[in-house]
Amino acid sequence: MSFPTLPVSLYTFTFKALQPIIDVNFSASLWHGQFGRSLRHIVHCVQPNSECKNCLLLHHCDYSFLFNGTPPVNRKIMRKYENIPVPYAFCMPIAQSMQVQAGELFSIQMSLIGTSCHKLPAFIKSMENIGQCGLKKQRYRATLNSVSVQYQQGQETLLYANGLLLSLPKQQSPTIPPCPAFIRLQWCSPYRAKSVKGNEKINSIDIAKLMMSIIRRIFLLQNFYTENPLQTDFIVLKKLSSKLKTACLNSSLQAALSTRKSAKHGEWLPTSGVIGTLDFSLQGLDELWPYLFLGQFLNVGQNASMGFGRYKIMVLADKNIKTIV
C-alpha cells in the first residue's frame, strides 16, 4: 500500500481596495461564486446559453476543468458520476467581516491541487476580473496587487505583481512530518457530511466515516489531477478508520448554523455543520497520518471547495499544543 503524494500548495491573492469596504461579509462561498462567474466570462464561452455537457469544447475548457469538475473521457473510476471533485479549495473564513479603507490591502487564499497550478493564469485573470467588476451589490472594486504561493510553511514565493507574471508555479507535495503520538483536529469552518440532507441539525461526527471521506477525497484528487495515481488498500484503511473512533481521547463539538446563497438555485441553502475539536491518539495508526495531514489543505465534506470542512492539526505533547501547519 502506497502513501499519498498529492501536490497541493496554498496561494494568496492580495488586492488593493479602490474604495472603503466597511462591515461587509466577504464569505468564502461569495468568492467561490464570483470566481465561477468570472471564469466563465474570461474563457469566452462559445455556447453561453447551453449546458456545458453539450459543448464541443467540454474537455478543452478551463471553466469546465476548474469549476464544473468535468471528468476526463478515459476515466476508470467514478464512471456513474457526472462530476468529479474540483482541483482547488478556498481556505478562508466562511464569514469574514471586511473593514478596509481605500488603498489598503486584503487577501484571500486558495489551495490549488495537482495540475491545476498550470492554470494559474486563468485564476489570476479571473481574480482581476472580480476586482474590476466589484463585489456584492455595492460593487466594491479592487485591483489584484500580487499573487504568492506557499509550498511549505514559511516558504513563500512571489509569482505575480504589478500586472506581470514573474514565474510559473510548480507541482510540489507537502513534506509530511513524522507521525505524532497525539493530535488535535480543530475545525476552522463547519463540517457537514455529504450524507446530511436539508436543515438537519448536527452536533456530532461519525469519526470513521470522516476519516474515510478524507481518504476518498485525496484518492480521487490524486487520481484525476496527477500523473501518479494513488494505489491504496481501502479495506485496510477502513479497518484503521474504525479504530480511530476508539482512539478519540476527547470530543468538544457544537452545532454551527449557517447558510449560503446559491446562484444556481437562486435561494439560500443550509450549510450548518459542526465546529470544535477532536483529540486523537495515533499510536498504531501511522498509516492514517499522511491523509489527515494533507486533508488540512483540501477541506472535507459538503461544499469543501467553498471553504467548508476546513481543519488544522495541532500536536499534543505533555499537554502543550504546538501548531505544525
N, C-alpha and C positions, 0 to 999 in steps of 0.2 A: 504494500500500500504506500503510495507516494503522498507527500505533503503538498499543499497548495503553494504555488509560486505566482500568484496573481499580481501583475503590475498595476499599481494604483498610487496616485500622488495627489496632494492637496494643492489646489490652485486658488490664488487670491486675486480677485478683480477689484481694483481700487478706483473709485470715482471721485470727481471733484464736483460738488454741488454748485449749480449755476443760480440757485435761489434758495432762500431759507426753507428747510424742511423741519417742521415742528410737530411733535406729537403725532406722527404718522406710523401706523403699523406696517412695517416692511417685512411681511412674513415670508418664510421660505416658499410656501405654496404660491404666493403672489409672484415671486421671482421665477418660479418654475413655469407658471402660466405665461408670463411675459416673454420668457426665453423661447417657449414653443411658438408663440405668435410671431416673434421677431425672426426666428429661424426660418419659418415658412415663408416669410416675406423676402428674406435675403437670397433664398435659393431660386427665386423667380419661378414659382410653380407653373408648369405648363398646362395643368388641368385644375385650376383653382376651385372650380365648382363641382368637382367629382371626388369620390373617395380614393384615398391613397392606394388601396389594394387593387384598384382597377387601372392604375397608371403604368404606362410603358416603361417609365424610369424608376419603378419601385425599388429596384436593387442598385440604383446608381444615384441616389438622392440623399444628401446629408440630413434632411428633415426626417426622412423615413428611417435612416440608420440610427440617428441620435435620439429622436424624440418619440417616434412611433414604436420602436422596438420591433422592426420588421425582421423576421427570421430569414437566414440565408436559404438559398434554393436547395443546397445539398445538405441540409441539416439531418443529423442522425438521432437527435433527441428532441423532445417537445413537438413531435410531429402533429399532434392534435390541437396545438395551440396556435392562435393567430398572431400572438405577440410574445416576445422574449423580454427579459429584463433589459432596461436601457443602460448604457455604459457610463453613467455618471450619477452622482447624488449630491444634492445641496447639503452643506454642512454648516448650518447657521441656525439661530433661534427660530422656533416656529412662530413666535410673536415678538418682534423686535421693534420697540418704540424708538423712532429716529428723532433726534434733535440736533440738526446740523445747520450751521449758518452758511450763507453764500461764500464760496471759496474754500470751505473746509472739505476734508476728505472723509469718505466712509467706504467700507469694504464688504464684499460678500465672498463666500468660499464654496468651492465645489470640488468633489473628488472626481477625477477622470480615470477611467478604467481601461486597461489594455490598449487596443489600437485606437481608441477614441482620442488619445493625445495627438494623433496625426491630424485630427480635425480641429486643432486649436484655432486656426484662422477663422473657421466658421463660428466657434464660440466667441472669439474676440469681436467679429463683425456683428454678431447678434447682440452682445452686450453694448457695443457702441450705439446700435440702433435703439435699444431700450432707453438709454440715456438721452438720446436725441429726441425721441418721441415723448418721453416723460412717463412717469409712473403715477398710478392712482388717478382718480377723476380730476385731481388738481393739476395733473400733468407736470409733476416736479421733474425738472430737467437736470441732467448732469453729463459731464464728459468722462469718458473712460481714461483714467490717468496712467495706470500701469497694470501689468499682469505679472505675477511671480508664481513660482512653483516650489513646493517643499517636498522633497523626496523622503527625507528623514527629518526628525525634529532638530531644529537649529541649522539646517542646511537649506537655505532659501536662495533661489536663482531668479534674477530678473529676466523676463522673456520679452516684455513689450513695454515701451514707454514713448511718450510724445508722438504717438501715431506710427511708430516704427516697430516691426517685429525684429528683435535683436538676435534671437536664436530659437531654434525649434526644440521642443521638449523631447525627452527620451522615455521609453518604457523602462520602468525600474520597479522591482518588487521591494517592498519594505523589508529591512533586516529584522527578522523575528528574534527577539531576545530569548534566552533560556527560560524554560517554563518555571514560573514561581510556584511556591507551595500553596500560597493563599492569595486570592484576588478579590476585588470588589468590582462589580459591574454597576456603574452609576448611569442611569438614564438621563440624557440631556433633552430629549423630546419624547412625547408619548409613544409607547409601543402598543401596537394593536395587531394581533394575529390575523392572518389572511382569512381565517375561518369565521371571524366575528362579523356579524351582519347588523345593519341598521343602527338603532340607538341603544343597543345592548350595553349596559354599564359593566365595566371591567375593573377589578381591583386585585387580580392575581394573575400569575403567569404559569403555564404548563412548561416547566423548565426543560424537559426532554424534547418537547415539540419546538421550543425556542431554539435549542441547540441544533436540531435538525434543519430548521429554517435557515440558520446561518450557514450551515454546511451546504445545503442545496443552492443557496444564493451564490456562494463562492464557486461551487462546481459549475453552475450554468454560466456565470460571467467568465470564468477561465476557459470554458469550452467554446463559447461563442465569440470572445473578443481577444483571444490569443492564439498563437500557433502551437501552443503546448497544452493540449487537452489534459485535464486532471483525471488520473486513473486512481480511483479510491474504492474502498470496500464499504458500502453503505450498511451492510449487515453488522459489521464490527462497530462502525461509528454509531449506529442506532443503539447497540447494547451499551456502549460507553456513555451515550447521552442519557440513557435511563439511569445510569449510576450517578450522573451529575445531580440528579434530583435529590438523592440521599446525601450528596456531598455539599449541599447547600447549608451553610452554617447559620445564616441569618437572612431574613427577608423583610425589607422595610419598604413596602409598596403602597401606593394610594392611587385612586382614580384621578385622571386628569381630563376634564371636559374640554372639548374643542370641536370646532367645525372649520370647514374651508369652502370657499366659493368655487364652484365648478363652472368653468366657461363652457364646457361641452354640454353639461346638463342644464345650465342656467339656474342652478339652485344651490343652497347650502347643504353640504353633505357632512355626516358625522365622522369625526376623526378621533373621538375620545379613546383613550388608552390608559396605560399605567406609567407612572414615573416613580422614582425612588432608587433603592439599591438592593443588590443581591450579593452576598458574600459566599465564596466557594473555597473548598479545599480541592486542589488539583492533583493531590498525591495519587499516583496510579492512573491518572487521566491525561498524561502528557500529549497523547495523540489529538486531543481536542484543542490544545493551546493555540496552534497556528491559526485555526479557524476563528477562535474567539478574538485573537489579536487583530487579524485582518478585518473582522466584522466592524471594528471601530470606524473604518474608513468608508464603509459601504451602506450603513444603516440596515434595518431588517424589518420585515412585516409589511403591513399595508402602507402605501404611499411612501416607500423608502426613498425613492428618487426625489421626493419633495421635501425631505428633511425629517420625516417622522421615523421613529425607531432608532434614533442615534444614541449611542452609548460610548462611554470611555472606561478604560480599565485602570484600576489602581492596584498596586501591590500592597498586600497586608503583611507586615512583618513586625513582631513584637508590639503589636497594637499601634504601630506607626504607619501612616499612609503616605505613599510616595507615588506621584503620578509618573507614568513612564511614557505616555504619548500625549 
